[in-house]
């Protein structure tokens, strides 16, 4: 999805949406999906006007031991979010009565749960404003069940201070405003995956984060291309003004992973 900051789904789980034909041949769902490690019976509140998306995602997420409460419009989403306090709210950008972006802003005022905006090809302009308004993430719609299931890690991450600003010398990152600053000057807005990668590195500043840890935390089983992490690290270095040939901020620990060293003040 060009221009949104999405890396695109890299798993082979079928998506649910207008483009998924009934009865069409689809890749098989992996056998025995791993339950999401978030207490017992995690709940996703899904707000989407498309009944087929709601029913399909509910059935598929059950394989991950995830329960789905669904509703068809933004007004119902606000009511259900207040009553049920789900682990994650997944709301389509294009909702009747109250649109997804408005639902996001109103829920953010009352609850600390992660709110994820589902964005279709026609909604790409809403990604940056949604993240600036406090969306925990944006995900491509039609949805892929495994990708949605992995979003439950956002709820666990929230308990570990996901919304708290991080400071590493003159480098600061604020998840609540989706802003990165170097020496007090805002960088260009980072695509979602790069922002998450920088957050992970800053959270463990001066410690080595292995490639396997990065893959598990940010992509799950989705980072199948061997250069996926390398490409994101290179782009992140460029955005931070780090020398790509002799990096000082995001250092490579050969054969292991990466370490973020706070830049000199």
Phi, psi and omega in degrees: 000093187300141171082004183253346186090001177281146174268349180088144180297133180243007177264177184247022180277138183297143177270158178243125179172188186297335183274357182267110186285139178292128178082359179288153179289131183230153177299146181289142174291137179304145180284135174062061179303145181283128177301147179285129184281072181219079179059216180240143175052059176299148185235130172253129171265115183254121177248111184206137182284343183271111183297325181293323176296315182299312183291319181295315180292324177300314181295315183290321181290338176300331178293338178262011183060039177246130177268145179238127169255127184233156179213165191254355181212168184292326179295316178294325179298317179296318180296312182293323179298318179291324182283317190262336182047066183292169177289324178216139172255120177251112187236131178289141179299323184260089181242145174286162180069297177228124185288165186300320181296321178291318176303316180303309183297318182290320178294320180301330180288334188250330188231155180257014180287152174295138177239123183246133181261125175273122189239123175272174182303332181273358185250014189299332181292345182273352187296303183299313177299324180295316179294321178295330181278356175115009176299136178288331179192164168238141183228143182293138176241128015297146185276154169247127188306317182295321180296318178293318179300321181292340178295342177296340176296338176298325181294316178294321180296326179298324178292340180262015174089034180302325184277357183275137177298147176246141180230124175231092185061229180279001180263124179232148178224127181239103181297332184290335179245359180056048185232140175238132179233143174236119184056036177082358182254129181294136172279171170300147182298128183279141169302155187307311185293323177293322177298316179295322180294315178296320178300316180298316180294319180290326179298331180242040184307139179070006174246150180279128174253121183287160177297324178295321178296317179297315181299315181294318185289321189255330184240345188062236178266010187280336184278073185276329178288132188297335183261007183303309182292319180302316180297317180292323176296317180298314180296321181294319177300316180300318182291331181269359181074024179276135180299116183294335181271328178225068185296139178248337182269303177255098186267143177271128172258101192305129178081358183236298184174226187220156178222132176267123178251123181306129180295158180294140180286000000 
